[in-house]
Every structure is written in structure tokens, then in C-alpha cells.
Amino acid sequence: MSEQDESKRHEIATPVWTEEQLKRRRQRNLALAWTLAGLMVLFFVVTIVKLGGNVANRTF
């Protein structure tokens, strides 16, 4: 192999995204973000419900 062939062997071609692919990617990211936000709210609400009214009555 020549020196030039050896240097090109490790190059990675960057993908070219179409508008449709970018749109679907954004939609997927938004769906994932909303899902994570929903889970956070759910965990928060469940925690508050489990603690109940005892949160204000704690003694330190």
C-alpha cells in the first residue's frame, strides 16, 4: 500500500441527512423529551402522595 492509501483508510464519511430524516429525528427527540418529562412529573407526584401530609409535621 502506498502512503496515501494508508492515510485515507481511517477516514470516516460523514452522513448527509435529508430533510425528511432530520424532521423524523426532531420528532423522535421531542417524543423522548416529553416522555422523560412525564416520568419526572409522575415520580414527583407519587413521592408527594406517599409522603402525604407528614411533610409539614417533621421534627428535626
URFEN-V548759 format. One record per run of one state. SS is the DSSP state (helix for helix, strand for strand, loop for the rest). FROM is the first residue (numbers start at 1). TO is the last residue. If there is no record, write none. Layout:
# URFEN-V548759
ss=[SS,SS]
from=[FROM,FROM]
to=[TO,TO]
This chain:
# URFEN-V548759
ss=[loop,helix,loop,helix,loop]
from=[1,3,9,19,56]
to=[2,8,18,55,60]
